[in-house]
Amino acid sequence: MSVLSKYKDIVLIFISALLYFYIAYALDRTNFTVLASLWFGLFACFYFLVQKPKLSFNNLVGIAFLFRLIFLFSTPNLSQDFYRFIWDGRMILEGLNPYLSLPETFIQHINYPIAEARELYAGMGELNGSHFTNYPPLNQLCFLVAALFASKSIFGSVLVLRVIIILAEFGIFYFGKKLLQALHLPKHNIFWYVLNPFIIIELTGNLHFESVMLFFFIWGMYALQKRNWILAAVLIGCSISVKLLPFFFLPLFFKVFVHKKSNLSLGKQWLQLILFNFIILGTVVLLFLPFLSSTLIANYANSVGLWFGKFEFNASFYYLFREIGYLFRGYNEIGIITKITPILTILYLIYLTFFRKNNHQVILLSSMLFGLFFYYFTSTTIHPWYLATPLLISVFTKYRFPVFWTLVIILSYQAYANTPWQENLWFVAAEYVLLFAFMIIEFKSHRRKDSIISA
């Protein structure tokens, strides 16, 4: 055995640590060539660490969180969103409702309601500063915690936000492992998430709060597996109160409560289903109450609506539909397209809800995965960090195409190599062609294995 083979894992860990350190403290996101090279290098190390591990389970856990600690004292350099997080948290600390005002308005009137207001506005950019906040109340609570500990230091606020995210990642690991064991799946699957460079860079590094949302979500799914549906409903409500995305999954819980194999009468099954959804929605409403005002709903709906009807980034089929519109009508048909694609998504959700055996949680999670991908493939905007949710769900299924998408999603960052940012649709096309090719190969592989087993 060669020295390199004997110490292969140590070499991979050392190389990964160096690459993470460079991304955290030296990378310029406009240098796409360097960014992509670092990204692919990290994924190569990640694959060899996870696919054929020689290290113990506990050692891999320690390595996953060691990589996160590398980012602890860095300022995000691949995303500007954290400036708005800090702004919202300090607004709450000053007794101001962040849902009712625009940062732009304060700056234009030379009115600085919080410490470092000008620096925060400059950091978030005019686009972010000219729209009402769309972050739900539990997300705002995280921002408030950062303001409580560091009301006058951007660096201090970043540090607090990152600690919150790392703690949430610990929670995802803990309940994700327990859910894998409860479903009789290999607990090693959790490393497709916790060791994934995409997760480490996009969530811990860039401070996206999908980690906190997914912590509550996966805890809720574990509680549901343990038949504690009341706790599960509260936790899923908390998850929605961090990011709205889990709302998408609510119809899929239908057969968890209403199915032929249940020991309860049909009436009691329906009652549980209704109460389950009522508790989820009640939790969300309850958490919004401290911010409630006559204009909150209008402002919030307006802000969320922009993501569905105005913004365009890294889309797949939507870009094809858009080009067809240009070809036949001569202009962007986003107004029409964004009315049709939600109908298609709803129809697909109806199919998944009533024609799959979602009373078994592995099938339920597979339905969530495919429903979410259908939604993403018809969306106008797919930011890289959106992939955190399907990636985590995929570790409870036999599918690994979400892992592959976290690799090729780096091609979307080519847009930031331009000032101002501008997408090169050849890179977007390459991303999705590679993804769909991988999906086809994987689906054929699973179909072949299933046919051999059934034979």
C-alpha positions as CSV (number, residue, x, y, z in Angstrom):
1,M,0.0,0.0,0.0
2,S,1.4,3.4,-1.0
3,V,1.8,6.3,1.4
4,L,-0.8,8.3,-0.6
5,S,-3.3,5.4,-0.4
6,K,-2.7,5.0,3.3
7,Y,-3.2,8.6,4.1
8,K,-5.7,9.4,1.4
9,D,-8.5,10.6,3.7
10,I,-6.1,12.9,5.6
11,V,-4.9,14.4,2.3
12,L,-8.5,14.9,1.2
13,I,-9.4,16.6,4.4
14,F,-6.3,18.8,4.3
15,I,-7.0,19.9,0.7
16,S,-10.7,20.5,1.5
17,A,-9.8,22.7,4.5
18,L,-7.4,24.8,2.3
19,L,-10.0,25.3,-0.4
20,Y,-12.7,26.2,2.1
21,F,-10.3,28.7,3.7
22,Y,-9.6,30.3,0.4
23,I,-13.3,30.6,-0.4
24,A,-14.1,32.0,3.0
25,Y,-11.3,34.7,3.2
26,A,-9.8,35.3,-0.2
27,L,-12.3,34.6,-3.0
28,D,-13.8,37.3,-5.3
29,R,-17.1,36.0,-6.7
30,T,-16.5,37.8,-10.0
31,N,-13.6,35.4,-10.6
32,F,-15.8,32.6,-11.9
33,T,-12.9,30.5,-13.1
34,V,-11.3,30.3,-9.7
35,L,-14.6,29.8,-8.0
36,A,-15.6,26.9,-10.3
37,S,-12.2,25.3,-9.9
38,L,-12.4,25.4,-6.1
39,W,-16.0,24.1,-6.2
40,F,-15.2,21.1,-8.4
41,G,-12.1,20.4,-6.3
42,L,-14.2,20.3,-3.1
43,F,-16.8,18.1,-4.7
44,A,-14.1,15.6,-5.8
45,C,-12.8,15.4,-2.2
46,F,-16.4,15.2,-0.9
47,Y,-17.2,12.3,-3.2
48,F,-14.2,10.2,-2.2
49,L,-14.8,10.9,1.5
50,V,-18.5,9.9,1.4
51,Q,-18.7,7.2,-1.3
52,K,-16.0,4.8,0.1
53,P,-15.4,6.0,3.6
54,K,-12.5,4.6,5.7
55,L,-13.1,7.0,8.5
56,S,-15.5,6.2,11.3
57,F,-19.0,7.8,11.4
58,N,-18.0,10.0,14.3
59,N,-14.9,11.2,12.6
60,L,-16.8,12.2,9.5
61,V,-19.2,14.1,11.7
62,G,-16.3,16.0,13.3
63,I,-14.9,16.8,9.9
64,A,-18.2,18.1,8.7
65,F,-18.4,20.7,11.5
66,L,-14.7,21.4,11.4
67,F,-15.2,22.6,7.8
68,R,-18.1,24.8,9.0
69,L,-15.9,26.4,11.7
70,I,-13.5,27.5,9.0
71,F,-16.1,30.1,7.9
72,L,-16.8,31.3,11.5
73,F,-15.0,34.6,11.3
74,S,-15.5,35.3,7.6
75,T,-17.8,37.8,5.9
76,P,-20.0,36.2,3.2
77,N,-18.5,37.0,-0.2
78,L,-21.0,35.1,-2.5
79,S,-24.2,36.7,-1.2
80,Q,-25.4,40.2,-0.1
81,D,-28.6,39.0,1.7
82,F,-27.1,39.0,5.1
83,Y,-27.0,42.9,5.1
84,R,-30.9,42.8,4.9
85,F,-31.0,40.3,7.7
86,I,-29.0,42.6,10.0
87,W,-31.1,45.6,8.9
88,D,-34.4,43.8,9.8
89,G,-33.1,42.6,13.2
90,R,-31.9,46.0,14.2
91,M,-35.2,47.5,13.2
92,I,-37.0,45.2,15.5
93,L,-34.6,46.0,18.3
94,E,-35.5,49.7,17.8
95,G,-39.2,48.8,18.2
96,L,-39.9,49.3,14.4
97,N,-41.8,46.8,12.3
98,P,-39.5,45.6,9.4
99,Y,-42.5,44.6,7.3
100,L,-43.9,48.2,7.1
101,S,-41.0,50.2,5.7
102,L,-38.3,50.2,3.0
103,P,-34.6,50.7,3.7
104,E,-34.6,52.9,0.6
105,T,-37.1,55.3,2.1
106,F,-34.9,56.0,5.2
107,I,-31.8,56.5,3.2
108,Q,-33.5,58.9,0.7
109,H,-34.8,61.0,3.6
110,I,-31.4,60.9,5.4
111,N,-33.0,59.2,8.3
112,Y,-30.9,56.5,9.9
113,P,-33.0,54.5,12.3
114,I,-30.3,51.9,13.1
115,A,-26.6,51.7,13.6
116,E,-24.6,51.4,10.4
117,A,-27.7,52.1,8.3
118,R,-25.8,53.5,5.3
119,E,-23.3,50.6,5.3
120,L,-26.1,48.1,5.5
121,Y,-28.1,49.7,2.7
122,A,-25.0,49.9,0.5
123,G,-24.3,46.2,1.2
124,M,-27.8,44.9,0.4
125,G,-28.0,46.9,-2.8
126,E,-30.7,49.0,-4.3
127,L,-32.8,46.1,-5.5
128,N,-33.1,44.6,-2.0
129,G,-33.4,47.9,-0.3
130,S,-36.3,49.0,-2.6
131,H,-38.6,46.0,-1.6
132,F,-40.4,45.1,1.5
133,T,-38.9,42.3,3.5
134,N,-40.2,38.8,2.8
135,Y,-38.6,36.9,5.7
136,P,-41.2,35.2,8.0
137,P,-41.3,35.8,11.7
138,L,-39.1,33.0,13.1
139,N,-36.4,34.1,10.6
140,Q,-36.9,37.7,11.9
141,L,-36.3,36.3,15.5
142,C,-32.9,35.0,14.4
143,F,-32.1,38.5,13.0
144,L,-33.2,40.0,16.3
145,V,-30.9,37.7,18.3
146,A,-28.0,38.9,16.1
147,A,-29.0,42.5,16.9
148,L,-29.3,41.8,20.6
149,F,-25.7,40.6,20.7
150,A,-24.2,42.9,18.1
151,S,-26.3,46.0,17.5
152,K,-23.4,48.2,16.3
153,S,-21.1,45.7,14.5
154,I,-21.8,44.1,11.2
155,F,-19.0,41.6,11.8
156,G,-20.5,40.7,15.2
157,S,-23.9,40.2,13.7
158,V,-22.5,37.9,11.0
159,L,-20.8,35.9,13.7
160,V,-24.0,35.5,15.7
161,L,-26.0,34.6,12.6
162,R,-23.4,32.0,11.6
163,V,-23.5,30.4,15.1
164,I,-27.3,30.0,14.8
165,I,-26.9,28.3,11.4
166,I,-24.2,26.0,12.6
167,L,-26.4,25.0,15.6
168,A,-29.3,24.4,13.2
169,E,-27.0,22.1,11.2
170,F,-26.2,20.1,14.3
171,G,-29.9,19.7,14.8
172,I,-30.4,18.6,11.1
173,F,-27.7,16.0,11.6
174,Y,-29.1,14.7,14.9
175,F,-32.8,14.4,13.8
176,G,-31.8,13.4,10.2
177,K,-29.7,10.5,11.6
178,K,-32.6,9.4,13.9
179,L,-35.1,9.5,11.1
180,L,-32.8,7.4,8.8
181,Q,-32.6,4.8,11.6
182,A,-36.3,4.9,12.2
183,L,-36.9,4.3,8.5
184,H,-34.3,1.5,8.5
185,L,-32.1,3.4,6.0
186,P,-28.3,3.7,6.3
187,K,-27.4,6.5,8.7
188,H,-24.4,7.1,6.5
189,N,-26.8,8.8,4.0
190,I,-26.8,11.9,6.1
191,F,-23.3,12.8,4.9
192,W,-24.7,13.5,1.4
193,Y,-26.1,16.5,3.2
194,V,-23.8,17.5,6.1
195,L,-20.5,17.0,4.2
196,N,-21.8,18.5,0.9
197,P,-19.6,21.5,-0.1
198,F,-22.7,23.2,-1.5
199,I,-24.4,23.1,2.0
200,I,-21.2,24.2,3.8
201,I,-20.6,27.2,1.5
202,E,-24.2,28.3,0.7
203,L,-25.7,27.9,4.2
204,T,-22.8,28.3,6.7
205,G,-20.7,30.4,4.5
206,N,-23.3,32.6,2.8
207,L,-25.7,32.7,5.8
208,H,-28.9,31.4,4.1
209,F,-31.4,30.3,6.7
210,E,-32.6,27.2,4.9
211,S,-30.7,25.4,7.6
212,V,-33.0,26.7,10.3
213,M,-36.1,25.9,8.2
214,L,-34.8,22.4,7.6
215,F,-34.0,21.8,11.2
216,F,-37.6,22.3,12.2
217,F,-38.9,20.4,9.2
218,I,-36.8,17.3,9.7
219,W,-37.5,17.3,13.4
220,G,-41.2,17.5,12.5
221,M,-40.9,14.6,10.1
222,Y,-39.2,12.5,12.8
223,A,-42.0,13.4,15.2
224,L,-44.5,12.4,12.6
225,Q,-42.7,9.0,12.1
226,K,-43.0,8.5,15.8
227,R,-46.7,9.2,15.6
228,N,-46.5,12.5,17.6
229,W,-48.5,14.4,15.0
230,I,-49.3,17.3,17.2
231,L,-45.6,18.1,17.9
232,A,-45.0,17.5,14.2
233,A,-47.6,20.1,13.2
234,V,-46.1,22.7,15.5
235,L,-42.6,22.0,14.2
236,I,-43.7,22.2,10.5
237,G,-45.5,25.4,11.4
238,C,-42.2,26.7,12.8
239,S,-40.4,25.6,9.6
240,I,-42.9,27.6,7.5
241,S,-42.3,30.5,9.8
242,V,-38.6,30.5,8.8
243,K,-39.1,30.0,5.1
244,L,-42.5,29.6,3.3
245,L,-41.4,26.6,1.2
246,P,-42.9,23.8,3.4
247,F,-46.4,25.2,2.7
248,F,-45.9,23.4,-0.6
249,F,-45.9,20.0,1.1
250,L,-49.1,20.3,3.1
251,P,-51.4,18.5,0.6
252,L,-49.1,15.5,0.5
253,F,-49.8,14.7,4.2
254,F,-53.4,13.7,3.2
255,K,-52.7,9.9,3.0
256,V,-50.6,10.0,6.2
257,F,-53.9,10.5,8.0
258,V,-56.6,9.2,5.6
259,H,-55.8,5.6,4.4
260,K,-57.3,2.1,4.4
261,K,-54.7,0.6,6.8
262,S,-55.5,3.0,9.6
263,N,-57.0,1.6,12.8
264,L,-59.2,4.7,13.2
265,S,-62.6,5.3,11.7
266,L,-62.8,7.4,8.5
267,G,-64.3,10.3,10.6
268,K,-61.5,10.3,13.1
269,Q,-58.9,10.1,10.3
270,W,-60.4,13.3,8.7
271,L,-60.5,15.0,12.1
272,Q,-56.8,14.3,12.7
273,L,-56.0,15.6,9.2
274,I,-58.0,18.8,9.8
275,L,-56.4,19.4,13.2
276,F,-53.0,18.7,11.9
277,N,-53.4,21.4,9.2
278,F,-55.1,23.7,11.7
279,I,-52.2,23.5,14.1
280,I,-49.7,24.2,11.3
281,L,-51.6,27.2,10.1
282,G,-52.3,28.4,13.7
283,T,-48.6,28.2,14.5
284,V,-47.8,30.4,11.5
285,V,-50.5,32.9,12.3
286,L,-49.5,33.0,16.0
287,L,-45.9,33.8,15.1
288,F,-47.0,36.6,12.8
289,L,-49.2,38.2,15.4
290,P,-46.4,40.5,16.9
291,F,-46.0,42.1,13.5
292,L,-49.6,42.2,12.5
293,S,-50.9,45.5,11.1
294,S,-53.3,46.6,8.4
295,T,-50.6,47.0,5.8
296,L,-48.5,43.9,6.7
297,I,-50.4,41.5,4.5
298,A,-50.4,43.8,1.5
299,N,-46.6,44.6,1.8
300,Y,-45.7,40.9,2.4
301,A,-47.8,39.6,-0.5
302,N,-46.4,42.3,-2.8
303,S,-42.8,41.3,-1.8
304,V,-43.4,37.5,-2.2
305,G,-45.3,38.1,-5.5
306,L,-42.2,39.7,-7.0
307,W,-40.3,36.4,-6.8
308,F,-43.0,34.6,-8.7
309,G,-43.9,37.3,-11.3
310,K,-41.0,39.6,-11.9
311,F,-37.6,38.1,-11.1
312,E,-35.8,35.7,-13.5
313,F,-32.6,33.7,-12.6
314,N,-31.3,30.2,-13.5
315,A,-34.6,28.9,-14.7
316,S,-35.0,25.8,-16.9
317,F,-38.3,25.2,-18.7
318,Y,-39.4,28.8,-18.0
319,Y,-36.6,30.1,-20.2
320,L,-37.8,27.8,-23.0
321,F,-41.3,29.0,-22.6
322,R,-40.0,32.6,-22.6
323,E,-38.1,32.0,-25.9
324,I,-41.3,30.6,-27.5
325,G,-43.1,33.7,-26.4
326,Y,-40.5,35.9,-28.0
327,L,-40.7,33.9,-31.2
328,F,-44.5,34.1,-31.6
329,R,-45.4,37.3,-29.8
330,G,-42.1,39.3,-29.8
331,Y,-42.0,40.1,-26.1
332,N,-41.6,38.4,-22.7
333,E,-44.7,36.4,-21.8
334,I,-43.8,36.2,-18.1
335,G,-47.3,37.5,-17.1
336,I,-49.0,34.6,-18.9
337,I,-46.4,31.9,-18.2
338,T,-46.5,32.5,-14.4
339,K,-50.3,32.0,-14.5
340,I,-50.0,28.7,-16.3
341,T,-47.1,27.0,-14.5
342,P,-48.7,27.2,-11.0
343,I,-51.7,25.4,-12.4
344,L,-49.5,22.6,-13.8
345,T,-47.7,22.4,-10.4
346,I,-51.1,22.1,-8.6
347,L,-52.2,19.4,-10.9
348,Y,-49.0,17.4,-10.3
349,L,-49.4,17.9,-6.6
350,I,-52.9,16.5,-6.8
351,Y,-51.6,13.4,-8.6
352,L,-48.9,12.9,-6.0
353,T,-51.4,13.4,-3.2
354,F,-54.1,10.9,-4.3
355,F,-52.2,8.4,-6.4
356,R,-49.1,7.6,-4.3
357,K,-49.0,5.6,-1.0
358,N,-47.8,8.6,1.1
359,N,-48.8,6.9,4.3
360,H,-45.3,5.3,4.2
361,Q,-42.8,8.1,5.0
362,V,-40.2,7.0,2.5
363,I,-42.8,7.3,-0.3
364,L,-44.0,10.6,1.2
365,L,-40.5,12.0,1.1
366,S,-40.1,10.8,-2.5
367,S,-43.3,12.6,-3.3
368,M,-42.0,15.7,-1.7
369,L,-38.8,15.4,-3.7
370,F,-40.5,15.0,-7.1
371,G,-43.2,17.6,-6.3
372,L,-40.5,20.1,-5.4
373,F,-38.5,19.4,-8.5
374,F,-41.5,19.9,-10.7
375,Y,-42.1,23.2,-9.1
376,Y,-38.4,24.2,-9.5
377,F,-38.3,23.2,-13.2
378,T,-41.2,25.5,-13.9
379,S,-40.1,28.4,-11.7
380,T,-38.8,31.7,-13.0
381,T,-36.1,31.9,-10.3
382,I,-33.8,29.2,-8.9
383,H,-31.2,30.6,-6.6
384,P,-28.5,28.1,-5.6
385,W,-29.5,27.8,-2.0
386,Y,-33.0,26.6,-3.0
387,L,-31.4,23.2,-3.5
388,A,-30.8,22.7,0.2
389,T,-34.4,21.3,0.7
390,P,-34.5,18.7,-2.1
391,L,-30.9,17.7,-1.2
392,L,-31.9,16.9,2.4
393,I,-35.1,15.1,1.4
394,S,-33.1,13.0,-1.1
395,V,-31.0,11.4,1.6
396,F,-34.2,9.5,2.7
397,T,-34.8,8.2,-0.8
398,K,-32.8,6.2,-3.4
399,Y,-32.2,9.2,-5.6
400,R,-29.0,11.1,-5.9
401,F,-29.7,13.5,-8.7
402,P,-30.1,16.4,-6.2
403,V,-26.5,15.8,-5.1
404,F,-25.4,16.1,-8.7
405,W,-27.4,19.3,-9.1
406,T,-25.6,20.8,-6.1
407,L,-22.4,20.2,-8.2
408,V,-23.5,21.7,-11.5
409,I,-25.4,24.6,-9.8
410,I,-22.1,26.4,-9.7
411,L,-22.6,27.2,-13.4
412,S,-25.3,29.7,-12.4
413,Y,-22.6,31.8,-10.6
414,Q,-21.1,32.7,-13.9
415,A,-23.7,35.5,-13.9
416,Y,-21.8,37.3,-11.1
417,A,-18.6,37.4,-13.2
418,N,-20.2,40.4,-15.0
419,T,-20.8,43.9,-13.5
420,P,-23.7,44.4,-13.3
421,W,-24.5,40.7,-13.2
422,Q,-25.7,39.1,-16.4
423,E,-26.6,35.5,-17.2
424,N,-24.9,33.6,-20.0
425,L,-27.7,31.2,-21.1
426,W,-25.1,28.8,-22.5
427,F,-24.0,28.1,-18.9
428,V,-27.6,27.8,-17.7
429,A,-28.3,25.3,-20.6
430,A,-25.2,23.3,-19.7
431,E,-26.3,23.1,-16.1
432,Y,-29.7,21.7,-17.0
433,V,-28.5,19.4,-19.8
434,L,-26.0,17.8,-17.5
435,L,-28.7,17.5,-14.7
436,F,-31.3,15.9,-17.0
437,A,-28.8,13.5,-18.5
438,F,-27.8,12.4,-15.0
439,M,-31.5,12.0,-14.0
440,I,-32.2,9.9,-17.1
441,I,-29.3,7.6,-16.3
442,E,-30.2,7.3,-12.7
443,F,-33.9,6.6,-13.4
444,K,-32.9,3.9,-15.9
445,S,-30.5,2.3,-13.4
446,H,-33.2,2.2,-10.7
447,R,-35.8,0.7,-13.2
448,R,-33.3,-2.0,-14.2
449,K,-32.6,-2.8,-10.5
450,D,-36.3,-2.9,-9.7
451,S,-37.0,-5.2,-12.6
452,I,-34.3,-7.6,-11.5
453,I,-35.7,-7.7,-8.0
454,S,-39.3,-8.2,-9.2
455,A,-38.1,-11.0,-11.5
